[in-house]
Amino acid sequence: MTTSPRADSDSDDRPCIRQQEAVAEFGQRALETDDLDELLHAGAVVVAETLDTECASVLELLPGGDELRVRHGVGWRDELVGTATVPADSSSYAGAALRSERPVVADDLDADERVSGSDRLRERGVKSGLSVSIGPDERPWGVLRTHATERRDFLDCDASFLRSIATVLASAIENAQTERRFEAIFEDPNILVGLLEPDGTVLDINGTAMEYIDADLEDVTGEPFWETPWWGRGDDARSDVEEWTNRAANGEYVEFETDLTRPNGDRYTLSGVFRPVTDDDGDVVSIIVSDRDVTERKARERYLEDAKAQLEAATDAGAVGTWEWHVPEDEFVAGASFARTFGIDPEEARDGVPLELLLSSIHDDDRDRVERQIETAVETCGEYEAEYRVRNADDELRWVVARGHVETDDDGNPETFPGALTDITERKRAELEAEKQRKQLETLFQVLPVGAVVADADGALLKANDTAREIWGGDVFDASCVDEYGKYDAVWADSGEPVGPEDWTMAQVLDGEAVTEPNVYEIDAFDGERRVIMEHGMPVTNESGEVSRAVVTLTDITERREFQRKLEETVEKLEESNERLEQFAYAASHDLQEPLRMVTSYLRLLENRYGDAIEGDGQEFLDYAVDGAERMSEMIDGLLAYSRVETRGDPLEPVDLEAVVGDVIDDLQLQIDETDAAIERDDLPTVEGDASQLRQVFQNLLDNALTYHGEDPPRVSIDAERRDRWWEITVSDEGIGIDPDDHERVFTVFDRLHGQEEYEGTGIGLALCQRIVERHGGEIWIDSESGAGTTFSFTLPATE
């Protein structure tokens, strides 16, 4: 069985640290890009690279909910990405992940009955997998999953990492959907929309509104809303607009209607609202002004009023219908459209029905409030307006707004109550969805594993999440401009030079620079701690290309820097130790060879001169001594070669394995002929390597295959298969095999499985192979059983 490259890392915290760093970097990337497909592909790449798996994919749930499509992924054939589908039913492997609140782990996919042929997993040879859903549990968008072609026990931190990446992707998907909806609303040609700061400063105005004045957007951006050209000259409506803005800034929902004049002198009427936008603490962070040109409606209302006809609605989403309630008789007369909205027979509504019949269709949570508003209008004989939910004839829940007024008889008693109803469902859904997305974005901002700070164009720090406050030791982000950044005491981590106000990442970003290569500072935090932080930054520009906001992320890398320093010290010590060991091995082998050659020479001299006189046990003892000295010499030479793999090898460069193996076969041709061996080989690739050392690897593996062949002639095959950035080379034989309990021993120096009387050898060949492969960054492993042949597999880096 193939040995996993991560088998020894379960107790090591470093994979978890790398995963946290990868999540932080991916979260930053999600904040900086608006290309969803690019982010989905990047998500698959970062999962595969971080978890060291061969396959990772983002599956999108298709309409109908029966299938998932491979939206993006790595480890898939190009023609499958964007087209291949897998089943999404509850009995399938992908469907289980889609419906689970927790990550789904499959330790052995071969034995997993949920994996069908249509899931395309077995055909790729995967053995283990880890999957999580993307999006809310009640309405998932899809699945993020990764697979390994070797049996793998995924850790808890692996599952948490995959869940974190899925959470970032889910937020990005929701953001993209919200942005598309918001753009559709903002650019509605029938609605005038403006976005203001709480103090009334104009941030943005849509094109529909700009058509009403002789000015460009840059002329009004940054100006107080009440001083813009829409409101005429002098006082006119400006004082009212300023009052409405201040009321909205205090959290009030302000409806208004005002008459205005176009630049060409035409009069028109606007009706709309000043809607405050608040954060989770209830603080107003911006104001949305939305209104419509109701000039025609007002003219129609005046016409209907003069004609004593019923009112017609002409508001945001168009009128559903009109009504007239005859109060003393309790007869509610309504048109067909209105009746259908409330699930009433149009014929009955035309003749008149009790008010209670209408009230029964109102949502339970809204009914009491609406009843009180109707009673108040009747008691005061005044105006009536209410926004609420109703069930229509199709049992659909709809949002409506009702407007009307009470008319009296000569004695001042309520007589009729005419009005109009408008369906505002789509507008309301958009408002609720926008609020939901705003809260989700705010939540993402707060839970990011990195600190995040936002500033306006002047450098005033507007917002910072909890992580940023923890890094700086408190809620200290109160600077009102760049000049005040001097209170943050820091030095450059690499040079120790002081950091000036203009050197901070935020100041650079406000100048329009995207800081993608991080700035690293050593700071004196406000809690008395000294920390090392890493900062990235990205400017946010308006339509004119001017910086309107700046976003900076902070990561506390104090522990990482200390760990890196200790690691560098350890590496330096290891390199020094290795160099001393190599010098020792070289000196020892050189010094040992000299007396050994003398022993061997004198033994041979003794045999040559007195061989005829030495008989029986004496000759046998002499043969043993000569053989032992020669094997000792071979072992010393092997030990020397083993010790010099790292330091005396040639630089890695493209090596044609076809040529290397061909030379080895030529060298072994005599042994091949003597054993009647057959060697088959696949087309071998070009790899990055040391040709001389790779020759040693193939020499040892083929020599073993020709030696340990048993009674039958040797049969050897050499194959190669591409796996991402690596080539996996296998050398298989049909020889005597190796017991699984001895697999680790074969790579141990001088640890032999057979005595010299059975098979000759020094016990260092496979250990040398292992060290050479590891020098190339690869792995070598064995798959064998006694009497069933042996397969040695190893990986080498592919050439670009």
N, C-alpha and C positions, 0 to 999 in steps of 0.2 A: 504493500500500500504506500502511496506517495506521502512523504513527510511534508506537513504544512510548513511554510516559511514562517508562520507566526506561532508555531506550537510552543515555543518557550517564552512567550511574551505575556501570558495571562496575568502574571503577578507584577508586571511592569507598568508603572503609571504613564510612561512616555506616550503610548498610543492614545490614551485619554487626553493628554495635553495637546497632542497634535490634532485630535478631533475637535477640541474646544477652539484651537486656533483656526482650524478650517471653517468652523461654524461662524466665528467672528468675521473672518475674511469674506465668507460668502454672504453674510448679512450686510456687510459694507457694500459688496457688489450689487446686492438687491436694491440698496438705497440709491446707487449711482446710475443704474441702467433703467431704461424704459422699454427695452426690447425683451418681451416675455419669452420668445422662442430661444433667444440667446441665453437667457437665464436658466430655462429648463434644461438646455443641453449642458450648460456649465454645472448645474446641479448633479446631473448624471456623472459627469467627469470627476467632480470633486469627491463623490461617493466612492467611485471605483478606485481612485488614486489613494484616498485616505484609508479605506478599509482593505486595500490591496486585493481586490477581487477582479475577476476577468470580465464581468458583465454587470452593467447597471442600466436601469431604464426607468423612464417616466411614462406611465400608462394613463391615458385620458379616457374617462368613462363616456361612451358615446350615447347620444339620445336613445331612449328606450331602455337603457340600463342593462342590456344583455351582453354587451361586449366592451372590452377595453382595447384602445388602439395604442400602439407603440409610438408615442408622440416624439420622444427623443431618447437616445441611449448610446452607450458605448458597448462594444463587444458584439453588436448585431451587424449582419450584412447590410450594406447601404440600401439595397432595394427593399428591405423589410421596415426600415425606419420611416414612419409616417403612413405605412400601409398595413403592416401586419396587425392582426387582432387576436385576442385571447378571450376565452369565455369569462363572464363576470357573474355567473350564477353562484348561489351560496354554497354549492358543493364543490366548486373549483378552488384551486390554490389562490389565484388572484382575487376571486370573489371573497374568500375568507379574509384576506387582508383588507379589502374594501369595506367590510362590515365590522371589523374588529377595532375596538378602542385602543388596543395594545399592539405593539409590533408582533408580527407572525414570523416565527423561526421554523425553518425546515432543516433539521440536521441531516436527513437522508432522503433526498427527493426521489431516489430510485424506489424506495419503499412507501412513498407517500401516494395514497390512492387519489388525492385531490389533483395530482398532476396528470392531465390528459395529454394525448398526442397533439391536440390543437394548441396547447400552451407553449409549444416550441422549445421546451426546456431540455427534455431528454436528448433531443437531436443535437444539442450543443454540448452534451456531456457534462452538464452541471451536476454537482453532488449536494450542495447545501445552499440555502438561501435565507434572506432576511427581507421582510416587506412591511411597509406601513402605509396607511391611507393618507391622502392629501386632502385637506379641507375639513370642514366640520363633520362630526360623526353622523349627524342627521341628514347631511347633504354633501357627501364627499365628491370632490372633483375627479379623483383618480387615485393611483397607487404609485409609490416610489419603492423600487426594490433592487436588490443586488444579489449576485450569485457567484459562487466559487466552483471551479471545476475539480476541486479537491475537497474531501470531507472536512468540514469546518465547524467548530464549536464557537458560535458568536457570543461575545461578552455583553453584559448589561450596558457597558458604555458604548458598544457598537450600536445597540438598539436605540439608546438615547441620542447618539449622534445622528442616526438616520431619521429619527423623529424630529430633531431640531432642523435638519435640512428641509424636511417635508413642511414644517411650520413656516419657514421662510418662503418656500415656494407657494404655499397656500395664501399667505398674505400678499405676495406679489400678484398672484392670479386675481384675488379679490380687488386689489388696487387697480389692476388693468381694466377689470370689468366696471368698477366704479368710475374710473376716469372716462371711459367711453360713454357711460350714462351721463356723467356730469357735463361732458363736452356737448352732448346732444341737447341737454337742457339749456346750457349757457348760450349756445348758438341758435336757439329756437328763433326763427324770424318773426314770431308773433309776440315775443316777450322781451321787455327791456330789463336787463339784469346788470347789477353793479355789485362789486365787492369792496368793502370799506374796512379801514382800521377802526378800532373802537372810538378813536378820537375824530372820526369822520374823514380821515385822509383817504383819497381814492387810490385803490390798488389796481382795479381792473374794471372795464365796462365792455359789454358785448357790442358787436357791430350793429345790431338792430337799434340800440339806443343812440349810437354815434350818428346814425342817419338823421336824427332830429336836430342836430346843431351843425354850425359851420366851424368845426374844430377837429383836430386829430387827437388820437388817444394820448399821445405824449403831452399834449397841451393840458389835459385834465388830470393825468396821473400825478399823484403827490399833492394835489390841491384839496382844500376842504370842500366836501361835496356840495355844501350850500352856496359856494362861490363859483360853481361851474355854470356854463351858459344855459343849462336847461331851465333854470329858475328865473330868468329875466334879469333886468338891471335894477339897481337900487334895492329897496327892501323887498317889494313884491312878495314872493313866496319864500324868500331865503330864510327869514326868521323862523317860519314854520318848519322848514327842512332841518334847520339847526336844532330846533326843539325835538323833532322826531328822532334825529340821530342821537341826541343825548339820552332820550328815553330808551331807545334800543340799546345803547351802551350800558344802561342800568339794568338790562335784562328784560325789558318790556317788548312785547310783540305789538308793533304799531302799524295800524292800517291807515291809509290816507287816500284822499282823492283831491286833486287840484286842477285848476284850469291854467293852461300855459299857452305861449305864443311861439310859433315856428319863426325862423329867420325871415321867411317870406311874408309874414304877417298872418298866416292862418292860425286860427285858434284850435286847440285840441285839449282833451281831458285825459289825465293819467289817473289810474286807480291801482293801488298796490299795497305792499307791506314793507316795513323795515323789520327784518327778522334777525334777532341776535343769535350768534353761534357761540356756545359755551364749551369749556373744557369740563373734565370730570369733577372739578372743584366748584363748578357753577360760575366761573369767571368768564366774562365775555371776551373772546379772542378776535372776533371779526363780526361784521354786519353785512348781511345780504339784503340788497334792495331789489325787489322784483315787482314790475308793474306792467300794465297793458294800456294801450291807447283805447280808451272807452268812449271816444267821441261819438261814434255811431250809436253805441248803446245808449248813451245819454240822450241823444236826439230821439231814439226810438222810445225810451222811457217817457220823455216829455210828450211824445205823440200819444202813447198809450194812456198817460195820465189825463191829457186833454180829452181823449176819447172815452174815458172811464172804462178802459179795457183792463184786462189782467196784465200784470207785469210779465215781461219776458227776461229771462236770465241771459246774460252774455258775459260770463266771467272766464276764469283761467282755462277750464277745459270744455266750455260750451254748456248751455243749459240743458237739464234733463226735462224740465217742464214747469208749468205754473199752476198755482192753486188759488182758491178763494174760500175761506172758511166763514160761513155765516154763523157768527158766534151765538146769538140767542137760540137758534134752532139746532145748533150743533150739527150742521150739515157741511161736510168738507167736499167741495167740488174741485175736481182736478182733471187735467187733460190725460190723453191716453199714454203719453210717454211717462208722465209722472206716476200714473197708476201702475204701469208695468214695473217701474223701479221698486215700488213697494209691494208688488205681488197682488195687486187688487184688480178685479175685473174692470176694464175700462168703461163698460156700460154703466156699472154701478157707480164708479167714480164720477161719471158725467152727471148722474142724477143726484149724487150726494151721499156720503157715508159718514158715520161718526168719527170724530177725531181719534178715538181710542184704537180704531182699526189701523190707522197710520202709525200710532205710537207703538203698537205691538210688534212692528217690523224693525224697530230701532234696536241696536245692540244693547244687551242687558246693562253693560257698564256705562252706557251713555244715556239711557232712557230717563232716569230721574233728573239728570241735569237739563235735558231738553225740555222736559215737562215744566221745570221751574222757570226756564227762560221764556217759555210760551205764556205761563201765568203772569210773569212780570210784565211782558209786553201788553197783555190784556188789561192788567190792573192799572198800568201807567198810560195806556193808549199811546204807546210809543213805537219805536223802531225795534225790529227783531232780526237777530242774526245768530246762527248756530252752526257749528261744524260737528258732524257725528258720523257713525257707521250704521248702515242699514243692510238688510238681507233682501235681495231683489227676487223676482219671480223664479230665477234659476238657482236660488239659494246661494248666490255669490255674495260675499261681503264687499260692499262698496263704501267709499268715503264720499260724503256730500256736504255741501254748504248751502244752507237755507237762509234767504233774506226776505224780509217783508215788513209791513207796518200795519198798525191797527187804525181803522177809520171809525168815526163815531157818528151818532145821530145828533140831532139839534140839542139834545140834553147832555151830551158828552158821554153817553153810554157806548161801549164797544158794539159795533154793528157788523162790520166785515173785516176780515183779516186776509188781504191778498198778499201773494208772495211768489217767489221763484226758487227753484231748486237746481243746483249745479253739481254735476258729478266731478269730483276732484281726485278720483282714485289714483290715477297715474302720477299726478303731481305729488300726492301724499306719499305714495310708495317711494317716489324718487327722494323725497325729503327724509323719510325714515331710513332708506337705504344709505343715503349720504351720511346721516348721523351715525348709523351702524359702522360704516367704513371709517368715519372719523375716529370713532372709539377704538376700532380695531388697530388703526394706524397709531393711535396714542398708546395702546397697549403694547404694540410691537416696539415702539420707541422706548417704553419703560423697561421691557423685559429683554432687550438686546443684551447679549453678554459682554458688550463693550460700552464704554461711556459715549454719550452723544450730546452735543451742544449746538444750539441754533442761535444765530445772531442776525440782526437786520443790517441794512446797507451801511449804517453808521458805526457798526461794531457793537451796538447794544445787545447784550446777551439776553435773549428772549426766553429760552427754555433749555433745561438740562435734565437728563434722566437720573435715576437713583445711582446707577453705576458711576456716572461722572462725579456725583457728589461724594460717593465713597472714596473715589480715587483722590479727590482734592481735600477730603477730610471735612466735609460740611457743605451747607447750601451757601456757597460763596460767589455764585455767578450773578453778580449785581452790577457789573461794569456797564456804563451807559455809552461808551465810545471806545475806540481803539486806544486812545491815549491812556486810559485807565488800566490797560493790561499790565502796566509796570508793577502793580501790586502783587502779581504772581511771580514769585521768586524762583528762578531756575537757571541751570547751566546746560550747555550742550553736553550730552552724555559722552561723546567721543573725545571732545577737546577740553571740556571744563570751562569754556568761555561763557560769560554771562549771556542770557537771552534777553534782548531788548523788546519793547512793545511791538516793534515792527517785525521781529523775528518769529513771533508766534504763528502757528499754522492758520489760525483764524484771520490774522491780519493779511497773510499771503492770499488766502481764499477770497477775502473781500476785495483784493486787487485784481480778482479775476483768474487766479492761478488754481488749477486742480492739483492738489498735493497727493499724488499717487505713490511716490517714493517717500516713505514715512520720515517725519522728523522725530528724533529721539532725544528727550530731555530728561535731566535729573532734577526733580522738583523738591522744594520744601513745602509739603502739604500743610494745610491749616490745622491739622490735628497733631502736628509735631513730628510726623513721620517723614522720612526721606524716601522718595520712590522714583523709579525709572519708568517713564511712560512713552508710548509710541503713538503718534497722531497722524491721521489722514484727513483730508478735507476736500470738499466739492462745493463750488459756487452754484447758486440758483439764479438764473437770469430772467428778466422780463422780455416782452416782445421786442424791445429796443436793444436787447443784448446787454443791458446794464444789470449789475449784480444787485438783486433785491433781497437775497437771503444767503447765508453761508452755513454749511453743516460741517461739523468737525467730529470725528470719532477718536476716542482715547482708549488705549489698552494698557493696563498695568503689567509691565513685563519685568518687574523687579526680581521676582523669583526666577523667571526664565533667564535673565541676564546672569544671575548668580549661578544657576545651574549650568549655563553655557560656559561661564568662567571656570567652574570646577571641572567640567567636561574637557575643556581645552587643556587644563593642567594635567588631567588624567591621561589624555591622549599624548601629551608631550612626554610624560613619564613613561608611558608604554612604548613610545617610539625609542626613547633612550634605552629602555630595558631590552627591547627587541634588538637594537643595534649591538648592545653588549653581549646578548645571547648569541647573535650571529658571529661576532668576533670570537666568542668563546668556542662555539661549535667549529668554526673554521680552524682555530688554533688547535683544539682538541683533536679534530680529525687529522690535521696535518701532522701533529706530534705523534698520534697513535699509529699512523700509517708507516712511519719510518721504522720503529722497532718491529712492527708486524711484518714489514718486508724483509727485515733481517731474519726473523723467525722462519718465515716461509723459505727464504733462500737457503738457510742452513739445513732445514728439513729436507729440501730437495737435494742439497749437496750430500747429506747423509744417505739419502736413498740411492743416489747415483753411485757413490763410492762403495757403500757397504750393503747395497741391496741384495747381492747374492749371498751375503753372510747372514742376513736377517731373515728368519723364517717364522712361519706360524703366527703366534700372537704378536710378535714384534713387528712384522710387516703390516698386520691389521692396525696396530696402534699407530704406526707411522702414517698410514693412509688417513686415519681419523684426524691426526694432528695437522696434516697438510690440508685436508678438506675444511677443517675448522678455521684454520688461518685464512683460507681463501674466502670463506663465508663471512668471517669477521671483516675482511677488507671490503667486501661488497656492502655490508651493513653500514660501515663507516662512510663509504661513498654515498649511499642512499640518505643517511642522516644529514650529510653535508648538503646534498641537493634539496632536501626537505627544508632545511633552515634558511636556504637562500632564495626560496620562491618569491618572497615579497620584495626583496631588495636587489636581487641580481637579475631579475627578468627584464625583457625588452619592453619598450612602450607599447601600449595596446594600439593596434591599427587593423585595417581590414585584412582578414585572413581567409583564404579560400580553403574550406575544409575538404573539398574534393581532392585538392593537391596534397594536403596534409595526410589524409587517410591513404591516398595512393602511395605515398612514400613509405608509410608504415607497412602496408601490405607487401611492398617490394622487399623491405628489410626482413619480413617474417616469411618470405616465400619458401625457404628451406623447411621451416617447421610446418607450413601449410601443406607442402608436398608430402612430408613424412607422415602426417596424420590424416592425409586424404581429406582435408577440410574444405568446406564450401562457405564462401563469404558473399552475402548479398547486401547491397547498399542502395538506399534511396538517393535521389538527387540531393546533395548536401549543399548548404548555403554558405554565403560569406558572412563572417561574424567579426566583431571587434575583439581582437585577442593578441596573444603572444604566440606566434607560430611555433617556436621551439618548445614552449611549455605544453601547448595543445598536442603537439606530436607525442610528448611523454604520456599524456592522458590516454590517447588512443593506443599507444604502444603497450601500456600496462593492461588496459581493458581487453584488447585483442589477445595478448599473450596469455592472460588468465583464461579466456574462452577456449583457446587452443590447448591449454594445459589440463583444465579440469573438465574434460569432455566425457569421461566414463569409458564404457566399452565401445560405443558407437563413434564413428568419425565426427568431428566437430561440425556443427551447423550454426553459423553466426549471421545475424542481420543487423544492419546499421540504418536507422531511420531518423528523420528530422521533421518537426512540426512547429509552425510559427504560433506564438502566443503573445499577442500585443507587441511589446518591445523586446521580446526574448525569443530565442530558438531553443526548443527542447530536443536534445539529442538522446537517442536510446541505442544501447548496444545489448542485444539479446542473444542468448545461446540456449542449447538444449542439453546442457551438461548435467553434472551431479547435483547442482543446486546448493542452496545454503539454508540452514534451518532459521526460521524467523527470529529465534532467540539470539542468534549470532549476528544479526544484521548490523548492529552498532559496532561490534568488535572488529569487523573487517576494516574499518577506517581508523583503527587505533595502531599507532606505530609499534612494530615488532610483535603485534598480537596475531599469531598464525593459528588457523583452524586445523592444520594438518602437520604431521611431523615430517622431518627431512626424508625419512625412509619412504614416505608416500609421495610427496611432491616437494620439489626444490623451491626455494624462495627465501627472501629476507623478511617478509612481513611489513614492508614499507611502501609497496607500490600503490595500494589503494589510498593510504593516508596521503601520499604525494598527490594523487589525483584530486582528492578532496581539497587540499590546500590550493592547488592551481585553480580549480573551478571557483573557489571562494575569492581568490585574488581577482578573478574576472567579474565578481559581483553576483555569481550564480550560486546554484545549489546542486548537490549530487545526492542521489538516494538509490535504494536497492529494492527490488521486488522479486522475491524468490522463495521457494520451498525445497526441502530436500528431495532430490530425485526428479524435480520438475523444471529444471533449467533456471537461468538467472537473467534478469534484466537490470542493467545499470542505466539510470537516466540522469542527465545533468542539463543545466540551462546556461546559455551564453548570450551576451547582448547582441542584438541585431544591429547591422550597420544602417545608418540613415541614408 
